Amino acid sequence: MIIAVEGIDGAGKNTLVTAVTNQLRSQGHSVSSMTFPAYRQTIFADFADQALHGQLGDTADSAWAMALLFALDRKERRQAIVDAARENDVLIIDRYVASNAAYSLARTQDPAIVEWIEKTEFGDFQLPLPDVQVCLATSVGVAADRARNREAADVQRTRDTYEKDAGLQERTLAAYQKFAGGSWQSPWLMLTGDDGADRLVEWISARLR
């Protein structure tokens, strides 16, 4: 089972993934997790990181160029995704294809880029579809505070261009909500509040019995 966890920057995705992973393992399930972008694992993720920190010329100015880098990042990890999903009861992915689609739509307001991402990543690159996509509906204000606090606590976590753009984060959350409402590519769960991990574990456990 593949679970994709989505949300804007600072939404709490890593915290949720860690909590769900620990709970499922305590129940005896085998669980693997991975994160995208796969920084320090693929050159495309590192290029994207450089671009978002102003170190790759005007690359970040193009939503299409950034979408391509993020797509190629996942393509490089395709076999790892397939293997982890096959070898474990559950694979939890912190950001997956919907992240590329949501941020790209938020930047361009052009549905064509979502169609291109869908065709490229799920079609041409043959990435497996997630069984469910989970969106953490954390407010933009709360998420922004978390991102700033993370930056202050860790000099290696400097906020990038996307993280600093509150308007982009608002539009991205709206894009996620649109995808969830239309069940884009697979079923969606919208999680809010502190009980998100418990709700997701309950949902997964019911389907692993």
C-alpha positions in Angstrom: 0.0 0.0 0.0 1.4 3.4 -1.0 0.3 6.4 1.1 1.3 9.9 -0.2 1.3 12.6 2.4 0.8 16.1 1.0 0.6 19.6 2.3 2.1 23.1 2.1 5.6 23.9 3.5 5.4 23.6 7.3 2.2 21.7 7.3 3.6 18.9 9.6 4.1 16.2 7.0 7.3 14.8 8.5 5.8 14.7 12.0 2.8 12.8 10.6 4.9 10.3 8.7 7.0 9.6 11.8 4.0 9.1 14.0 2.1 6.9 11.6 5.2 4.8 10.9 5.8 4.2 14.6 2.2 3.3 15.3 1.9 0.9 12.4 5.2 -0.8 13.3 3.9 -1.2 16.9 1.0 -3.1 15.4 3.4 -5.5 13.6 3.2 -4.0 10.1 6.3 -3.5 8.0 6.6 0.1 7.0 9.0 2.1 4.8 9.1 5.8 4.1 10.8 8.2 1.8 10.8 11.9 1.1 10.7 14.0 -2.0 12.5 16.0 -3.2 15.2 13.4 -2.6 18.0 15.8 -1.7 21.5 14.4 -1.7 20.1 11.3 -3.4 19.5 12.6 -7.0 21.2 15.3 -8.9 17.8 16.7 -10.0 16.7 17.3 -6.5 19.9 19.1 -5.7 19.5 21.2 -8.9 15.9 22.1 -7.7 17.3 23.0 -4.3 19.9 25.2 -5.8 17.3 26.9 -8.1 15.0 27.6 -5.2 17.8 29.3 -3.3 18.8 31.5 -6.2 21.9 29.5 -7.1 20.9 28.4 -10.6 20.3 31.6 -12.5 16.7 32.2 -13.5 15.7 28.5 -13.4 13.2 29.0 -10.6 11.4 31.7 -12.6 10.0 28.9 -14.8 7.3 26.8 -13.2 7.7 24.3 -16.1 11.5 24.0 -15.5 10.9 23.4 -11.8 8.2 20.8 -12.5 10.6 19.0 -14.8 13.3 18.8 -12.2 10.9 17.5 -9.5 9.5 14.9 -12.0 13.0 13.7 -13.0 13.9 13.5 -9.3 11.1 11.0 -8.8 12.0 9.1 -12.0 15.4 8.5 -10.6 13.9 6.9 -7.5 11.2 4.9 -9.3 12.8 1.5 -8.7 13.3 2.3 -5.1 9.6 3.2 -4.8 8.5 0.0 -6.5 10.8 -2.1 -4.4 9.8 -0.5 -1.1 6.1 -0.9 -1.9 6.6 -4.6 -2.8 8.7 -5.4 0.2 6.6 -3.7 2.9 3.0 -3.6 4.0 3.0 0.1 3.7 5.1 2.7 2.0 4.6 6.3 3.2 5.9 9.0 0.9 6.4 12.6 2.2 5.5 14.6 -1.0 4.7 12.8 -4.2 3.4 13.7 -7.6 0.5 15.8 -6.3 3.0 18.1 -4.7 4.4 18.9 -8.2 1.0 19.4 -9.6 -0.3 21.6 -6.8 2.6 24.0 -6.6 2.8 24.2 -10.4 -0.9 24.9 -10.7 -0.6 27.5 -7.9 2.2 29.2 -9.9 0.7 29.2 -13.3 -3.1 28.8 -12.8 -2.8 26.7 -16.0 -4.5 23.3 -15.9 -2.2 22.2 -18.8 0.8 21.9 -16.5 -1.2 19.5 -14.2 -2.1 17.4 -17.3 1.6 17.4 -18.3 2.8 16.3 -14.9 0.1 13.5 -14.8 1.1 12.3 -18.2 4.9 12.5 -17.6 5.1 11.1 -14.1 2.4 8.5 -14.1 2.5 7.8 -17.8 5.9 8.2 -19.3 7.9 7.6 -16.1 5.5 4.9 -14.9 5.5 5.9 -11.3 3.0 3.8 -9.3 -0.3 5.5 -8.3 -0.7 6.0 -4.5 -3.6 4.0 -2.9 -4.5 7.1 -1.0 -3.3 10.7 -0.9 -3.4 12.5 2.4 -3.5 16.3 2.7 -2.7 18.1 5.9 -5.0 21.1 5.8 -2.8 23.2 8.1 -3.5 26.9 7.8 -1.0 29.0 5.9 -0.2 31.1 9.0 0.6 28.2 11.2 2.6 26.5 8.5 4.6 29.7 7.9 5.4 30.0 11.6 6.7 26.5 11.7 8.9 27.1 8.6 10.4 30.2 10.2 11.0 28.5 13.5 12.6 25.6 11.7 14.9 28.0 9.9 15.8 29.8 13.1 16.7 26.5 14.8 18.8 25.0 12.0 21.1 27.0 9.8 20.9 24.2 7.2 17.2 24.8 6.8 17.1 28.2 5.2 13.7 28.8 3.7 13.6 28.7 -0.1 11.7 30.8 -2.6 8.5 28.8 -2.3 8.5 28.7 1.5 8.8 32.5 1.7 5.9 33.2 -0.6 2.7 33.3 1.5 0.5 33.9 -1.6 2.0 30.8 -3.3 1.3 28.7 -0.2 -2.3 29.9 -0.1 -2.9 29.0 -3.7 -1.1 25.7 -3.3 -3.4 24.7 -0.4 -6.4 25.7 -2.6 -5.0 23.4 -5.3 -4.7 20.5 -2.9 -8.3 21.1 -1.8 -9.4 21.0 -5.4 -7.5 17.8 -6.1 -9.0 16.2 -3.0 -12.5 17.3 -3.9 -12.1 15.7 -7.3 -10.2 12.6 -6.2 -7.3 13.4 -8.5 -5.6 10.1 -9.5 -6.8 8.3 -6.3 -8.9 8.7 -3.2 -7.9 11.6 -0.8 -8.1 12.1 2.9 -8.1 15.7 4.3 -6.7 15.7 7.9 -6.9 18.6 10.3 -6.2 18.9 14.0 -3.9 16.8 16.3 -5.7 13.5 15.7 -4.5 13.2 12.1 -2.0 10.4 12.7 -4.6 8.4 14.7 -7.2 8.8 11.9 -4.7 7.8 9.2 -3.5 4.7 11.1 -7.1 3.7 11.7 -7.8 4.0 7.9 -4.7 2.0 7.0 -5.2 -0.7 9.6 -8.7 -1.3 8.5 -7.5 -2.1 5.0 -4.5 -4.3 6.1 -6.7 -6.7 8.1 
